[in-house]
Amino acid sequence: MERSMIAHDQTGTSDKLYVVSARSSAFGGYDVVGKWGRRGNTLSEQKKGTCSNLERAQDKMRELFGKKIKKGYVNIESVAYHGPVTLASVKEYLEGEEIPDVPDSIARAANKTETLSISNIEITDPKPVVNVREVEVQCVDNLGMENRFDLGECYLGFHNGSDTEIDVLDNNGKQATYFRERFEILGDA
């Protein structure tokens, strides 16, 4: 089963979480559940739909998550995210998932380093802090990615200045890294 998807919004004075999960329904199938609210408080919860199978539930999760990303939330597992939230810090909101019990300071550091030695709790070779910009991109080559991107359509991207790679949200709201040559950057989002 796909893990819960967690996004964080820190724009202005905001400090909000959005968690979307799929859980087995009492009547068969899967309920897709959204949770939201200020970090550190009890999150509001609402069932967003019931799907007949896990694949459809995951599609619904990606759709809902993509809407939040477009509103300014950032996926906490994205390379573009440099905030304080880690999987370990929000495990109380996750639907029965096993999250390793790793201190938040190590989890945050591990997200920003090349190597991590757990046995010595020593972090080496930190990556330089990179400014990541939200940009609007147009798909100029979708060969082999037809189910994720429509040729000529515009998408939300995250560019860190790399000449070879860019993170882009696909039709399902899922963020991944792609070759930069497949997308034309049109400007800031």
C-alpha positions as CSV (number, residue, x, y, z in Angstrom):
1,M,0.0,0.0,0.0
2,E,1.2,3.5,-0.8
3,R,2.1,5.5,2.3
4,S,0.2,8.5,3.4
5,M,1.1,11.6,1.6
6,I,2.0,14.6,3.8
7,A,2.3,18.3,2.8
8,H,3.3,21.3,4.8
9,D,2.5,25.0,4.2
10,Q,4.8,27.5,5.8
11,T,3.9,30.6,3.7
12,G,3.6,33.8,5.7
13,T,2.5,32.9,9.2
14,S,1.0,29.6,8.2
15,D,2.2,26.3,9.7
16,K,-0.4,23.9,8.3
17,L,-0.3,20.2,7.6
18,Y,-2.3,18.2,5.1
19,V,-2.3,14.4,5.2
20,V,-4.2,12.1,2.8
21,S,-4.5,8.4,3.5
22,A,-6.3,5.3,2.3
23,R,-7.8,2.9,4.9
24,S,-9.8,-0.3,4.5
25,S,-13.5,0.4,4.5
26,A,-15.9,-1.5,6.8
27,F,-18.0,-2.2,3.7
28,G,-15.2,-3.3,1.4
29,G,-12.9,-1.2,-0.7
30,Y,-10.9,1.8,0.7
31,D,-11.9,5.1,2.3
32,V,-9.7,8.0,1.2
33,V,-9.3,10.4,4.2
34,G,-8.0,13.9,4.4
35,K,-6.7,15.5,7.5
36,W,-5.7,19.1,7.9
37,G,-4.9,21.8,10.4
38,R,-2.1,23.7,12.2
39,R,0.9,21.7,13.1
40,G,0.9,20.6,16.7
41,N,-2.9,20.8,17.0
42,T,-5.5,18.0,16.5
43,L,-6.1,17.8,12.8
44,S,-9.6,18.0,11.3
45,E,-10.5,14.8,9.4
46,Q,-13.0,14.2,6.5
47,K,-13.7,11.2,4.4
48,K,-13.1,12.3,0.8
49,G,-14.5,9.2,-0.9
50,T,-14.7,5.4,-1.0
51,C,-12.9,3.5,-3.8
52,S,-13.5,-0.1,-4.9
53,N,-9.8,-1.0,-4.9
54,L,-6.5,0.2,-3.7
55,E,-5.3,1.5,-7.1
56,R,-8.3,3.8,-7.4
57,A,-7.8,5.0,-3.8
58,Q,-4.2,5.9,-4.5
59,D,-5.3,7.8,-7.7
60,K,-7.8,9.8,-5.5
61,M,-5.0,10.4,-2.9
62,R,-2.7,11.8,-5.6
63,E,-5.5,14.0,-7.0
64,L,-6.3,15.5,-3.6
65,F,-2.6,15.9,-2.8
66,G,-1.9,17.6,-6.1
67,K,-4.6,20.2,-5.4
68,K,-2.9,21.1,-2.1
69,I,0.5,21.3,-3.8
70,K,-1.0,23.8,-6.3
71,K,-2.1,25.9,-3.4
72,G,1.4,26.3,-2.0
73,Y,1.8,23.2,0.2
74,V,5.1,21.3,-0.3
75,N,5.5,17.5,-0.1
76,I,7.6,16.8,3.0
77,E,9.5,14.1,1.1
78,S,10.3,16.3,-1.8
79,V,13.9,17.6,-2.5
80,A,12.3,21.0,-2.6
81,Y,11.2,20.8,1.1
82,H,13.5,22.2,3.7
83,G,11.0,22.7,6.6
84,P,10.9,21.3,10.1
85,V,8.4,18.4,9.4
86,T,9.7,14.8,9.1
87,L,7.8,11.5,8.8
88,A,8.8,10.7,12.4
89,S,7.3,14.0,13.7
90,V,3.9,13.3,12.1
91,K,3.6,9.6,12.6
92,E,0.6,10.1,14.9
93,Y,-1.4,11.2,11.8
94,L,-0.5,8.3,9.6
95,E,-2.8,5.3,9.1
96,G,-1.1,2.3,10.7
97,E,2.2,2.8,8.9
98,E,5.5,1.6,10.4
99,I,7.8,4.6,10.6
100,P,11.4,4.0,11.9
101,D,11.9,5.6,15.3
102,V,14.7,8.0,14.3
103,P,15.2,11.3,16.1
104,D,13.9,14.2,14.1
105,S,17.3,15.9,14.0
106,I,18.8,12.9,12.3
107,A,15.8,12.5,9.9
108,R,16.1,16.1,8.8
109,A,19.9,15.8,8.5
110,A,19.6,12.6,6.5
111,N,17.3,14.3,4.1
112,K,20.0,16.9,3.3
113,T,23.2,14.9,3.3
114,E,24.9,12.5,0.9
115,T,25.9,10.0,3.5
116,L,24.7,9.1,7.0
117,S,26.3,6.7,9.3
118,I,23.7,5.5,11.8
119,S,26.1,3.4,13.8
120,N,28.1,6.5,14.8
121,I,25.3,9.0,14.3
122,E,27.7,11.0,12.2
123,I,26.6,13.1,9.3
124,T,29.1,13.8,6.6
125,D,29.3,15.7,3.3
126,P,26.3,17.9,3.7
127,K,24.7,19.1,0.4
128,P,24.9,22.9,-0.1
129,V,21.7,24.8,0.5
130,V,20.1,25.4,-2.8
131,N,17.4,27.9,-3.7
132,V,14.5,26.1,-5.2
133,R,12.0,28.1,-7.3
134,E,8.5,27.1,-8.2
135,V,8.2,27.4,-12.0
136,E,5.7,26.8,-14.7
137,V,6.9,24.2,-17.2
138,Q,5.7,22.9,-20.5
139,C,6.1,19.3,-21.5
140,V,8.1,19.2,-24.8
141,D,8.9,15.4,-24.8
142,N,6.5,12.9,-23.2
143,L,7.9,9.8,-24.9
144,G,7.5,6.9,-22.4
145,M,5.6,9.2,-20.0
146,E,2.3,9.5,-21.9
147,N,0.3,8.4,-18.8
148,R,1.9,11.1,-16.6
149,F,2.3,14.1,-19.0
150,D,0.4,15.5,-21.9
151,L,2.6,17.0,-24.7
152,G,2.3,20.8,-24.8
153,E,0.6,21.0,-21.4
154,C,1.8,23.1,-18.5
155,Y,2.7,21.8,-15.1
156,L,4.1,23.0,-11.8
157,G,7.8,22.4,-11.4
158,F,10.5,23.0,-8.8
159,H,13.9,24.1,-10.3
160,N,17.1,24.2,-8.3
161,G,19.2,25.6,-11.0
162,S,20.3,22.3,-12.4
163,D,20.9,22.1,-16.2
164,T,20.0,18.4,-16.2
165,E,17.1,17.8,-13.8
166,I,13.8,19.3,-12.6
167,D,11.1,18.2,-10.2
168,V,7.6,18.2,-11.8
169,L,4.1,17.4,-10.6
170,D,2.5,15.0,-13.0
171,N,-1.2,14.6,-14.0
172,N,-1.8,12.6,-10.8
173,G,-0.2,15.2,-8.5
174,K,2.9,13.0,-7.9
175,Q,6.2,14.8,-7.8
176,A,9.3,13.3,-9.2
177,T,12.6,14.3,-10.8
178,Y,12.9,14.2,-14.6
179,F,15.4,15.2,-17.3
180,R,15.4,18.9,-17.7
181,E,15.4,18.6,-21.6
182,R,11.8,17.1,-21.4
183,F,10.4,20.4,-20.1
184,E,10.6,24.1,-21.1
185,I,10.6,26.5,-18.2
186,L,8.1,29.2,-19.0
187,G,8.6,31.3,-15.9
188,D,8.0,31.5,-12.1
189,A,4.8,29.9,-10.9
